[in-house]
């Protein structure tokens, strides 16, 4: 998934609720509202992801993929 300006992005998918989460800057902690509590943080500086069950999270795009 490429951004309009082709900059790196930090995007994950919660496979439980199918919510796509994007952290857009360093201190942008984004979390879904389902039981898994999938989250991503770090914007394009780093990618920190988590949730109750990591197997229920899909990394769609990582900042490291573009650097």
N, C-alpha and C positions, 0 to 999 in steps of 0.2 A: 504494500500500500504506500504509494508515494504522495508526499505533500505537494501542494500547488507550487511551492517555491523549491521543491526537491531538497529540503533540509531534513536532517535526521528527526525521527519522531519516536516517542515512547508510548507504545500502544499494546494493550493486552485484552484478551477476551475471557470473560467468565463463562465457562461452559455450562454452569448451572442455570443462570438467568439470561444468558446470551447478551449481556451488556458489554459494550465495547468501552474501555476506559483509556483515556489519553492524559498523560501528565505533560503539561506544556512548558513548565519552567522548573527550576531547581527545587523550590519548596512547594510544589503543587501536588499534594497527596490526594489521590482520587480513589474512592472505594465504592464498590457496588453495595446494594442494600439487601442482598439475599443472605442465606445462612452461611455460605462459604466465605463471605467478607473479603472477596478478592480485592487487592489494591495494587497500585503502582505509584511510584514517586520518583522524582529526580529530573524530570524534563529531559533535555538533551545532554545534560552533564553526566548523568549516570542513570541506571535503571535498577530500582529496588522493587521487587514484587513479592507478594505473599497472599496468604489466605489460609483457611483451615485445612484444605486439601489441595496441595500444589498440583496434583494430577488433573485438577479441574480448571487449570489456567493454561491458556495458550498465548504465547508471545507472538503477536502479529508483526510488530516491528520494534527493534531495539536500536538505541542511538549508536551502538557499536557496529551495526551492519553498514553504516554509511561513512564512517570516519576513515 
